[in-house]
Amino acid sequence: MDDARAVLERLDRIAELDRQDAPAGDLLVELRGLVRDAEAWLRAEPETHGAVEALERCRSALDVEDREVALLVR
């Protein structure tokens, strides 16, 4: 239950940062944390029901974001 709560709290922080038009870097830090929290939650759950695939899609999306941010910064 703590793992699920961590994910929900992280989602709330991300939503708040988005409402505040926070810098992309701040959002990216929280998104990476969300993936870590989701991984912990996934390890605690006996049945994943597609969660593994969803988590992989999140990892892939963050990888794309990293490359896009790097291109914008240069």
N, C-alpha and C positions, 0 to 999 in steps of 0.2 A: 504494500500500500504506500509506503514511503517513496518508492520509485515512481509510482504514478503521480503522487503529489508533486514530486520534483519536476516532472515533465509539465504538469499543469501550471506550476508557478513560473517555470521558465517561459512558457507560452504567454503568460500574462505580462512578464517583463518585456518580451519581444513586442507584444501589441502596444504596450506603453511607449517603448522607444519609437515605434512606427508612428504613433499619434504625435509624438514630440518632434518628428522629422529629424531623428538622431542621425549622426554620421553613419555611413555605410559600415565603417570599421567596427563601430559599437554593436550594430546589428549582427555583423558576422561573428563576433565573439560570442554573442548569445546563441546564435544558430549552431555554432560548434558545440557549445555547452549542451544545447538541446539534443544533439546527436549522442553525446556522451551519456546524458540522462536516459535517453531512449534505449541505448545499449544496455545500461544497468537494469532498466525495467524489463527488457527482453530476456535477459539472463534469469530474472526472477520468475518469469511466467512459464508454466508447463506447456501451454498451447500458444503458438505464435499467431495463427490465423493470418498469414500474409505479412506479418510485421517484419520479417527478415527482408522481404523484397522491398517494402516501403522504406526501411532503414537504408538499404543499399541505394535506393533512388535519392534519398536525402544526402548521402555521402557523395554521390555523383554530382548532384546539384551544387554542393558546397565546393567541390573541386572546380567546377566551371566558374563559379563566383570568384574563386581565388585567382584564376587566370584572367578573368575580366577586370578585377580590381588591379592586378599587376599591370595590365595594359593601360588602364586609366591613369595610374600613378606615374608611369614612365613618361 
